[in-house]
Amino acid sequence: MMVVIGVLSIVIVGLIAIFVSAIQIQRYVASAYQLLDQSSYIMEYMTRAIRLAKKDLEGNCITQYNSYGYYDEINDSGIKFTNKNEDGDCIGFFLDNTDKRLKQYKKESGGGQAVISPLTSSAMEVSAFNVILAGESQETDQEQPKATIYLEIKVKGAGSQPSIKLQTTVSMRDLDIAPSL
């Protein structure tokens, strides 16, 4: 009888360990799916908006005019530009280091207050967000402007959590050439 109880105890403990392990794996996979879903949506949203940037000839959006007439870098971890489809609204994407969330900056072309809204959920933590500009220069207008976006994001929580690193380069859909005089 003692032998049977001992064997059954070992089998039950083994089955409980397998069940707990399966639940942990299922939680990890669900977190990974959520991470992949959110990060792919964010990258698609940003690339679509950046692709529709137009040259800010009036200087309403880009405050520090550098060699890029289409985009302006924000504190080495973001981008700001004027959008064609949003009636010339000023749009920006940046990493808020206080809560480790990616946020969108939007200010209407007619003036008013800028609206800052989060793009990532509170369940995610953005470890790194960089935008590197290349291409078109103020002097030549010969090369198409490009923005390379790097995003590193992970699921918040204790223990082993999934993370992902994404990078893409976006070029403009069509170029606005300065109006002829």
N, C-alpha and C positions, 0 to 999 in steps of 0.2 A: 504494500500500500504506500509506504514512504517513497519507494522508487518511482511509482506511478505519479505521485504528487510532485516529486522533484522534476521528472521529465516534463510533465504538463506545465509546471512553473517556467521552465526554461523555454518551452515552445511559446507560451503566452507572452513572456518578456520579449522574445524575438519578434513576435507579430506586432506588439506595441511599438517596438523600435522601428520596424518597417513602416508602420502606419504613420508615425510621427515624421519620419524621413520623407514619406510621400507628400504629406501636407506641407512641409517646408519647401520641397521642390516645386509644388504647385503654386505656392505663394511667390516664389522667385520668378517662375515663368509668367505669372500674371503681372508682376511688376515689370518684367522685361517687355511684355506686350504693351503695357501702358506707356512705358518709356519710349518705345519705338514709335507708337502711334503719335504721341505728343511731339517728339523731336522731328519726325518727318513732316507733320503739319506745320510746325514753326518754320522749318527751313523752306518749305514750299511757299508759305505766306510771305516770308521775307524776300525770297528770290523773285516772286511775282511783283511785289511792290518795287523792289530795286530795279528790276528790268524796265519798269515804266517811269523811271526818273527822267526829268528834263532839265536842261540847263537853266540855272537861276540867273538870268540876265539882270534882274532888278536888285538882287541881293536881299530878298525878303526872307530867305531861309538860311542861306549859307553866310555866316557872320565873319568867319575868318577865311577869306578867299585865298586858297593856295593854288597849286597848279591844276586842280581839278575843278572844273566849272559845274560838274554834275553832282558830286557828292562832297560831303565834308565829314571828316573824322571827328568823333566825339570822345575826348579823353582816352584815346588809344584803345577803347573797347566799345566802339559803337559807330554808327553812321547816321547822317542826316541829309535829306535831299528834298527837292520839290517833285511832286508826283503829278503826272499827266492826267490820270483818271480821276483824281480827287480835286479838280478845279484849281490846281496849283497849290494845294495844301502842303505845308511843310511836315514831312514824316521823318521819324528817326527810330532807330532800334539801339538799345544800350543795355548793359548789365548793371543792375542795381546791387552794389556790393553789400548793402545793409541786410537785405533778405535773400541774396543770391538768386534773384529771379530776373529773367529777361523781360524788358518792358518796352512798350511802344510810346513814342512821343508824337503827338499830332496837334498841329496848330493850323487853323483855317486861314486861307490866304487873305480873307477880309479883316483879319485881326482877331481879337478876342483872346481868351485864356487858352494856354496849351493844356491838352488833356494827356495824362500819363496813365496807361493801363497795362496790367501785367499780361504777358503772353504765355508764361509757364504757370502751371498750377502750383499750389503751395506744397504738394507732395513731391515736387522735383526741386533739385538744387543744381544751378548752373555753375560749374567749376571754372569755365573759361569761355569767353566770347570775344573774338577779335575780328576786325574787318581791315583788310589790307587793300588799298586802292592802287590801281595801275592803269596805264593807258593814256588817254587823251590829256594833252597839256594845254595850258592857256596860250602858249605861243604858236603851236603848230596846228592843232585841230585835225591831225592826220590819223591818229590811232584811236580806235574805239575804246572808251573807258570801261574798266572792269572792276568789280569788287569781289574779293575772295573772302568768304565767310567761314570762320572756324568756330565750332560749337562743341563744348564738352559738357555733358549733362548726366546726372545720376539721380536715382531714386533716394529720397531721404529715408533714414531709418537705421536701426542698429544692425550689426552683423554684416554679412555679405549682401550687398545690394547691387543690382545691375547698373552699368554705366555705358555710355556710348560717346564716341567722338565722330563728328561729322565735319566735312569740309566740302565746299562747292565754290565755283567761280561763276559769277553772273556778269553778262555783258548786256548792254542796252538793246532794246528791241529795234529802235530806230534812233538816229541821231538828229537832234535839233541843231541846225546850222544857224549861226547868227544871221539875223535878217540883213539883206543887202540894202545899202543906203541909196 
